[in-house]
Each structure stands twice: as structure tokens, then as C-alpha cells.
Amino acid sequence: MIGAALLALAAGPLPAASAAAQVGQAGRNGQAGEASRAGQARQTEAPDGKSGLVMVLDSSGSMADDDGSGQTRMASARAAVGTVVDALPDGFPTGLRVYGADRPKGCTDTRLVRPVEPLDRAGMKQAVGALRPKGDTPIGLSLQKAAEDLPKPADGAIGTRTILLISDGDDNCGSPPPCEVAEQLSRDGVGLRVDTVGFQVRGAARQQLECIAKAGNGRYYDAPDAKALARQLQRSAQLSADGYRFRGKRVEGALRRDAAPSLVPGQYLDTIGPGERRYYAVDLDAESTVEFSATAVPQPGAAVDTFDVLRTRIAYGTDSACATSTEHFFQKEGATPLTSAVARIPSEKGTRGCDKAGRYWLVVERESKKNSDAARWPLELTYGVEQPLPEDVTPAQSQPEYGKGDKDALLPTGDPRDVTGGTGFNDAKEIGQGVWRDKVLPSQTLWYKVPVGWGQQLRYDVEFANEPTVDGSSSVWSYGATQVFTPGRAPVGGGTGEFGPQAIYNGRPMALEMGTVPVAWTNRHESHPNVVPVHTKGGFYIAVTLGAKAAEIAENPQIGVVLRVAVMGDELAGPQHNAPALANKADKKGDSAARADSDATGGAGWTGTAIAAAAGGAVILIAGLVLVLVRRKPATGTATDTTTPRRSA
């Protein structure tokens, strides 16, 4: 079964003729140009002026040295930059700055060759082709100038602005110090990252480039040869082009609740710094269910600690809490989007303090460890209100168990369809029941949206492809992860004995199982944190993440992923007791709800997990990855106050 499935995954076409998810010998021999086009399909919208990339290319004298393949380092860099610009989306704002290109000596020798403007592939390649290595290595000054090259977002817009430094050595000018420059830039600009690629560097040069990337909220990518240089440049550039698409009205939360801005239902954008607590005032009635979410979006792969915290809380009175949710990264390879969500759910008897109408506060807190990313994080807030059912409607019974949607559920097989996941909640790609194939970068999270109706439940597997590794072995460990979110953006997939949201990835096949309980209005009065939020039909979100250290593992720029998605159960006409089932209808985004292809020979992945889960409550620590599995408990009683640690996707 696994052998046939892997063969199908290797042989099947990927979007844009990519070699990124190919496996076996074809993947090992794939040309960089083919892989470079893999990312083009992910961003199809016009540039929004909020994001951009400026490459800073070393053109110092050492770039004239042989790279070990019979050509100069500069020749390899020219080819790699050409591969990058072929991969970037049409019109993505891209510029080029060089240093050491104009004079044999001089610590002011830095020049903007191509301004940051809609991508001109031919112009960029021509500019790189004209460079001749000559001079010194003024990295610090070049970083300062590169930050000025990137257009400032208008009207407080939030996007991803990237400085991508490519160097074969360290700064030999000394002033300004490159690490200090990168740290200052990261503190001054929300959404700014500095990635570095070290081309055949070691010792002090590598340490300096690693320092620059860490201080600049970015990642260091090691490139020991020309193929690695092209691969790593693609990864950094594509992460910038595929940055989270934000949506919302700008708001500035207060540091004290008496100064909190008043919110009405909607979506908002703010920022939050390490150790900050932000207050937002809301006026609630006594009957409605009210849901809040806060999504922090640090730069992909930026330094985080396993137990860095994003917390949301609904406060009232003298700062008493109606509900609290605490989220952790639960890994320290690098940052990913992190969402915390809380709800004010009136109790069945209406006698609790939080049942009263009046002024409440949404409180968002960020706690960071000493060496974690110190930059301000963009924060996307949602505030939704759900009216109570009419008095003459009796809701259906709650459904707190996974039932047929447990780990042993039969999921679709057959040939996968190509899909391009979104960058976040706002552009998540809608899919339905079936088998889907995509590609993911190290440090990247892909997003999908699946319609789920009353009485139905979402169940899916995520399978990460067998990949050729850079050293022919699997000595480095990373992780793959997934999370499922309700229409109100509450994470509900982790922390049970049924499913685990993370597993180790080292280039070999790996799979994760995930799902929800059936959607029932009365679930809101259950006690389990993975049941309570599953109380409204709508679009459920799937997030799929590949760990940052996968950049040290995989030979291809991107890694293939397969999703097997099932929407189980008949869709009911409403939330009421004895609601009739709607007629089965074909899902234009997937298969018919009644279809369940179980042909074991036609897959494009594999079924079942490749790593045995530990018993409930066990903790596995490998290469900085923390897997926490908590045994699922039956729901008892009624409660809406929860303090629940979860993990990011």
C-alpha cells in the first residue's frame, strides 16, 4: 500500500510543473528551473503595495573565486537569482541592491541596481548578469540602505517586507555593525524580516550571518554549493511572496482597560509586543453567544520558545474572567501563526455573572522568553455575535464524541487533485471531500476551508511526502503539524487522546490525523474545550505547517503534501431537534457527500500514521520538538469558563 502510494505521489503532476514534491530519482535529478516555478500559482492576486522583497547580493572580490564546480561563485549566484525571479509571482514588488561591485576598495560601495517595483524578470536577470566582483563587504551599511529601499506601507497597512542577504563572507568594514543594524530594523518595522543565505561560508562568517538573521526576525539558510544556493534563495523569496494576507480595520488596543477602544462586531488589525497586554471594550447583551479570536502572525521561522504564550480573555466587573484560552507554539524551530479564541456563552439557567448585559473587555496578552523574537507581531482580531434560537425551537442533543470520525475513520483514496492553499484565514482555499495535493515550504503554513453543516463532522489526514534529503540521510529532525479551526477561528483539534497535531518529519513519509466532533448547537454547553466551540455550521479551517528545520533536510525547495478530507454524516436542515436531513448533493469543491472511494491501489499518499503515538499524557522531546498528548475525557456538566493550553498549527 505505502509503496504504491509513494509511487503515485512521485509520478503525478504538480502545479506549475514543479519538481518540489517529486520523490525518487526524478526529484533528485530535477532541474532548479522547474522547481523555481512551483510557487507561482500561490499568489494570483495583484500586488497590494503592503509587501515586497529586496535582494542584497555580495559582489565583493571573493565572489570571483571558483565555487568548486568549475565556475565562479558569482556565476552560480547569477543562476540562482534567475531561478528566484522565475518563481516569484507576476508583479510581486522586487528589487536588487549590491555591494562591492563598483570599486576595488571602499566601505561605502553599495548601490541599488533595481528599485523595489513590480517584478521585471528580464531586467533583473540583465542587472545581475552585468555585475563583476571587485571590492569590500559593507554588509551593515547595505542592510540600512536596503530597509530604505523597501516602500513604507501606506495607511498603516501590514504586509511582509523582506531583505534577503546573499553573502560568501562576513562584513570587513566594521561599521555599522551588521547584527546591530538588523536588530534595530526588526524593532522599527512591523512585518520586516532579514533572511540570510551563506554561500560556502563557515566559522566567523557563518556566525555573523546567523546573528543577522536571528536579530532580524528571519532565518539563516546554508548553501554549501550552487544547487543549495538556488534552493535556499527560492525558499526565502517565496515565503515573502506568500506572506499572510491580512484583513480588518485598524485599531489600537489600550494598555489599560479604562482607555480601551470600543469594538463592534467585525474584524480588526493591531500589533502586540513582548510582554504586552491589550484591552478592547465590548458591550454585550444577556442572550447572545459572542466569539472572539486573536491571531498573532510573527515572521515565519522567527525565533520563538516552546512555551511562548498568546492568551485571550473575556473580562468583566473588577477584571474577573468569563473565559480564558492560552496558546503555545509547542516547538522552538521557528514562529508560525498562533491563534487564541474565547467565547461568552450564556449559561442554560442564565444565573452566572457573565450572563448579564453590560460592558466587557477582550484582553489579549503575549508572553515571550528571553531569546524569543522581540519584534511587534501583527494581530488580527475577530468579533462575532450569534443570536439565540427562537424560544419555540428545541435544539438537537449535543454530540461530544468523535464517533465514526475517530482515528479509524475510512477516508477517501484515489487520484489527488492539485490545489493551492491560502496564506491565512482570509484567503483559505475552499475544498471539499476528496484527495488533494499541494506543496509547502519550510516555515510555511497553508490554509484550506471546508464547509461543514449541522450534524456533520470534519475528518482528514495530512501526509508529508517522502523527500530526497540533502545528505542522503535523515539525521536532522523537523516536524509537520496541522490544526483545525471552527468558523469562529477557535482551534479544536489538539490536546485530545484521539488526535495529535504534530509529528516528527525527517524526509521520510509521515502522516497526521485530525478532525472534529459533529456540529451541534448544544455542544456549547459541554465542558470539553474541543467540543464547546463546534456549535455552528460553516467553513472550518485546516492549517498545515512544515517546520523551519526542514530547510536543512529536503533537497527540493518545497515538500509535497496530500490531504484526505471527509465531511462525515448527513447534513441536517437546522440545529433543531429532529431536523430532517438535506438531500445529498454533489460538492463542486470535492466529491459527492455519499461517495467513499476505497480503492487501495490508486492513492497519491498513504493511510495511517507513520509514527506511533505515545500513551495519553506522555511527552516526547526530540530535537526541540515537543509533542503533548492528553487523554480525551468525557464531557460532564456545563461550563463556559476554560483555561486551556493549546498548540499552534
C-alpha positions, 0 to 999 in steps of 0.5 A, spaced: 500 500 500 505 505 502 509 503 496 504 504 491 502 510 494 509 513 494 509 511 487 503 515 485 505 521 489 512 521 485 509 520 478 503 525 478 503 532 476 504 538 480 502 545 479 506 549 475 510 543 473 514 543 479 519 538 481 518 540 489 514 534 491 517 529 486 520 523 490 525 518 487 530 519 482 526 524 478 526 529 484 533 528 485 535 529 478 530 535 477 532 541 474 532 548 479 528 551 473 522 547 474 522 547 481 523 555 481 516 555 478 512 551 483 510 557 487 507 561 482 500 559 482 500 561 490 499 568 489 494 570 483 492 576 486 495 583 484 500 586 488 497 590 494 503 595 495 503 592 503 509 587 501 515 586 497 522 583 497 529 586 496 535 582 494 542 584 497 547 580 493 555 580 495 559 582 489 565 583 493 572 580 490 571 573 493 565 572 489 570 571 483 573 565 486 571 558 483 565 555 487 568 548 486 564 546 480 568 549 475 565 556 475 565 562 479 561 563 485 558 569 482 556 565 476 552 560 480 549 566 484 547 569 477 543 562 476 540 562 482 537 569 482 534 567 475 531 561 478 528 566 484 525 571 479 522 565 475 518 563 481 516 569 484 509 571 482 507 576 476 508 583 479 510 581 486 514 588 488 522 586 487 528 589 487 536 588 487 541 592 491 549 590 491 555 591 494 562 591 492 561 591 485 563 598 483 570 599 486 576 595 488 576 598 495 571 602 499 566 601 505 561 605 502 560 601 495 553 599 495 548 601 490 541 599 488 541 596 481 533 595 481 528 599 485 523 595 489 517 595 483 513 590 480 517 584 478 521 585 471 524 578 470 528 580 464 531 586 467 533 583 473 536 577 470 540 583 465 542 587 472 545 581 475 548 578 469 552 585 468 555 585 475 563 583 476 566 582 483 571 587 485 571 590 492 569 590 500 563 587 504 559 593 507 554 588 509 551 593 515 551 599 511 547 595 505 542 592 510 540 600 512 540 602 505 536 596 503 530 597 509 530 604 505 529 601 499 523 597 501 516 602 500 513 604 507 506 601 507 501 606 506 495 607 511 498 603 516 497 597 512 501 590 514 504 586 509 511 582 509 517 586 507 523 582 506 531 583 505 534 577 503 542 577 504 546 573 499 553 573 502 560 568 501 563 572 507 562 576 513 562 584 513 570 587 513 568 594 514 566 594 521 561 599 521 555 599 522 555 593 525 551 588 521 547 584 527 546 591 530 543 594 524 538 588 523 536 588 530 534 595 530 530 594 523 526 588 526 524 593 532 522 599 527 518 595 522 512 591 523 512 585 518 520 586 516 524 580 516 532 579 514 533 572 511 540 570 510 543 565 505 551 563 506 554 561 500 560 556 502 561 560 508 563 557 515 566 559 522 566 567 523 562 568 517 557 563 518 556 566 525 555 573 523 550 571 518 546 567 523 546 573 528 543 577 522 538 573 521 536 571 528 536 579 530 532 580 524 526 576 525 528 571 519 532 565 518 539 563 516 539 558 510 546 554 508 548 553 501 554 549 501 554 549 493 550 552 487 544 547 487 543 549 495 544 556 493 538 556 488 534 552 493 535 556 499 534 563 495 527 560 492 525 558 499 526 565 502 523 569 496 517 565 496 515 565 503 515 573 502 511 572 496 506 568 500 506 572 506 499 572 510 494 576 507 491 580 512 484 583 513 480 588 518 480 595 520 485 598 524 485 599 531 489 600 537 488 596 543 489 600 550 494 598 555 489 599 560 482 597 560 479 604 562 482 607 555 480 601 551 477 602 544 470 600 543 469 594 538 463 592 534 462 586 531 467 585 525 474 584 524 480 588 526 488 589 525 493 591 531 500 589 533 502 586 540 509 586 543 513 582 548 510 582 554 504 586 552 497 586 554 491 589 550 484 591 552 478 592 547 471 594 550 465 590 548 458 591 550 454 585 550 447 583 551 444 577 556 442 572 550 447 572 545 453 567 544 459 572 542 466 569 539 472 572 539 479 570 536 486 573 536 491 571 531 498 573 532 502 572 525 510 573 527 515 572 521 515 565 519 521 561 522 522 567 527 525 565 533 520 563 538 520 558 545 516 552 546 512 555 551 511 562 548 504 564 550 498 568 546 492 568 551 485 571 550 480 573 555 473 575 556 473 580 562 468 583 566 466 587 573 473 588 577 477 584 571 474 577 573 474 572 567 468 569 563 473 565 559 480 564 558 484 560 552 492 560 552 496 558 546 503 555 545 507 554 539 509 547 542 516 547 538 522 552 538 524 551 530 521 557 528 514 562 529 508 560 525 501 563 526 498 562 533 491 563 534 487 564 541 479 564 541 474 565 547 467 565 547 461 568 552 456 563 552 450 564 556 449 559 561 442 554 560 439 557 567 442 564 565 444 565 573 452 566 572 455 573 572 457 573 565 450 572 563 448 579 564 448 585 559 453 590 560 460 592 558 466 587 557 473 587 555 477 582 550 484 582 553 489 579 549 496 578 552 503 575 549 508 572 553 515 571 550 522 568 553 528 571 553 531 569 546 524 569 543 523 574 537 522 581 540 519 584 534 511 587 534 507 581 531 501 583 527 494 581 530 488 580 527 482 580 531 475 577 530 468 579 533 462 575 532 455 575 535 450 569 534 443 570 536 439 565 540 434 560 537 427 562 537 424 560 544 419 555 540 425 551 537 428 545 541 435 544 539 438 537 537 442 533 543 449 535 543 454 530 540 461 530 544 464 524 541 468 523 535 464 517 533 465 514 526 470 520 525 475 517 530 482 515 528 479 509 524 475 513 520 475 510 512 477 516 508 477 517 501 483 514 496 484 515 489 487 520 484 489 527 488 487 533 485 492 539 485 490 545 489 493 551 492 492 553 499 491 560 502 496 564 506 491 565 512 484 565 514 482 570 509 484 567 503 483 559 505 482 555 499 475 552 499 475 544 498 471 539 499 471 531 500 476 528 496 484 527 495 488 533 494 495 535 493 499 541 494 506 543 496 509 547 502 515 550 504 519 550 510 516 555 515 510 555 511 503 554 513 497 553 508 490 554 509 484 550 506 476 551 508 471 546 508 464 547 509 461 543 514 453 543 516 449 541 522 450 534 524 456 533 520 463 532 522 470 534 519 475 528 518 482 528 514 489 526 514 495 530 512 501 526 509 508 529 508 511 526 502 517 522 502 523 527 500 530 526 497 534 529 503 540 533 502 545 528 505 542 522 503 540 521 510 535 523 515 539 525 521 536 532 522 529 532 525 523 537 523 516 536 524 509 537 520 503 539 524 496 541 522 490 544 526 483 545 525 479 551 526 471 552 527 468 558 523 469 562 529 477 561 528 477 557 535 482 551 534 479 544 536 483 539 534 489 538 539 490 536 546 485 530 545 487 522 546 484 521 539 488 526 535 495 529 535 497 535 531 504 534 530 509 529 528 516 528 527 518 529 519 525 527 517 524 526 509 521 520 510 513 519 509 509 521 515 502 522 516 497 526 521 490 525 523 485 530 525 478 532 525 472 534 529 466 532 533 459 533 529 456 540 529 451 541 534 448 547 537 448 544 544 455 542 544 456 549 547 454 547 553 459 541 554 465 542 558 470 539 553 474 545 550 474 541 543 467 540 543 464 547 546 466 551 540 463 546 534 456 549 535 455 552 528 455 550 521 460 553 516 467 553 513 472 550 518 479 551 517 485 546 516 492 549 517 498 545 515 505 547 517 512 544 515 517 546 520 523 551 519 528 545 520 526 542 514 530 547 510 536 543 512 533 536 510 529 536 503 533 537 497 527 540 493 525 547 495 518 545 497 515 538 500 509 535 497 503 534 501 496 530 500 490 531 504 484 526 505 478 530 507 471 527 509 465 531 511 462 525 515 454 524 516 448 527 513 447 534 513 441 536 517 436 542 515 437 546 522 440 545 529 433 543 531 431 537 534 429 532 529 431 536 523 430 532 517 436 531 513 438 535 506 438 531 500 445 529 498 448 533 493 454 533 489 460 538 492 463 542 486 469 543 491 470 535 492 466 529 491 459 527 492 457 527 500 455 519 499 461 517 495 467 513 499 472 511 494 476 505 497 480 503 492 487 501 495 491 501 489 490 508 486 492 513 492 497 519 491 499 518 499 498 513 504 493 511 510 495 511 517 500 514 521 507 513 520 509 514 527 506 511 533 503 515 538 505 515 545 500 513 551 495 519 553 499 524 557 506 522 555 511 527 552 516 526 547 522 531 546 526 530 540 530 535 537 526 541 540 520 538 538 515 537 543 509 533 542 503 533 548 498 528 548 492 528 553 487 523 554 480 525 551 475 525 557 468 525 557 464 531 557 460 532 564 456 538 566 456 545 563 461 550 563 463 556 559 469 558 563 476 554 560 483 555 561 486 551 556 493 550 553 493 549 546 498 548 540 499 552 534 498 549 527 
